[in-house]
Amino acid sequence: MVNAECRFKYVIVEDYYSSIYRQKFSQLHPNSIFESIHSLEIKYGVHFIFAGTAQMAQRIARSLLLKAHKYHKDGII
């Protein structure tokens, strides 16, 4: 995804940003995950959205896709 010719890149996470420090996702230190997210955002334009819940993640994904479709259809993007 990082090297793809995709203009808009999003990762929608079904959890809260603060959960990086509360839970064990992997053997990586939470600071490493935190810094990696910011590196991907700055270096490659990958946007991370921490939605909190699966339901909110679905709403965000739907909204982004509908808006992108409308703007593409209208010639804005």
C-alpha positions in Angstrom: 0.0 0.0 0.0 2.8 2.4 0.8 4.3 2.3 -2.7 1.0 2.0 -4.5 -0.3 4.8 -6.7 -3.2 5.2 -4.3 -3.9 8.9 -3.6 -5.7 8.4 -0.3 -4.5 5.8 2.2 -6.3 5.1 5.4 -6.0 2.5 8.2 -9.1 2.4 10.3 -8.5 0.8 13.7 -11.5 -0.6 15.7 -10.0 0.6 19.0 -9.0 3.8 20.8 -5.6 5.4 20.3 -4.8 5.1 24.0 -5.2 1.3 23.7 -1.7 1.2 22.3 -0.4 1.7 25.9 -3.1 -0.4 27.7 -2.9 -3.6 25.7 -0.4 -6.0 24.5 -0.8 -6.2 20.7 2.5 -7.8 20.1 6.0 -8.2 21.5 6.7 -4.7 20.4 7.0 -1.9 23.0 4.0 0.5 22.8 6.4 3.4 22.1 7.6 1.5 19.0 4.1 1.1 17.7 3.3 4.8 18.5 6.4 6.0 16.6 5.8 3.7 13.7 2.3 5.0 13.2 3.6 8.6 13.1 6.4 7.6 10.7 3.9 6.0 8.2 1.7 9.1 8.4 4.5 11.6 7.8 6.7 9.6 5.3 4.0 7.9 3.3 0.7 9.9 3.8 -1.0 6.9 5.5 -3.8 8.2 7.7 -4.6 6.3 10.8 -8.1 6.7 12.2 -8.8 5.2 15.6 -12.5 4.7 15.6 -13.0 3.2 19.0 -15.5 0.6 18.0 -16.3 -1.6 15.1 -19.6 0.2 14.5 -17.9 3.6 14.3 -15.2 2.2 12.1 -17.9 1.0 9.7 -19.5 4.4 9.7 -16.2 6.1 9.0 -15.3 3.8 6.2 -18.7 4.2 4.6 -18.5 8.0 4.8 -15.0 8.1 3.3 -15.9 5.8 0.4 -19.2 7.7 -0.3 -17.4 11.1 -0.2 -14.6 9.9 -2.4 -17.1 8.5 -4.9 -19.1 11.7 -5.0 -16.0 13.9 -5.4 -14.6 11.6 -8.2 -18.0 11.7 -10.0 -18.1 15.5 -9.7 -14.5 15.8 -11.0 -13.2 17.2 -7.8 -10.6 14.5 -7.4 
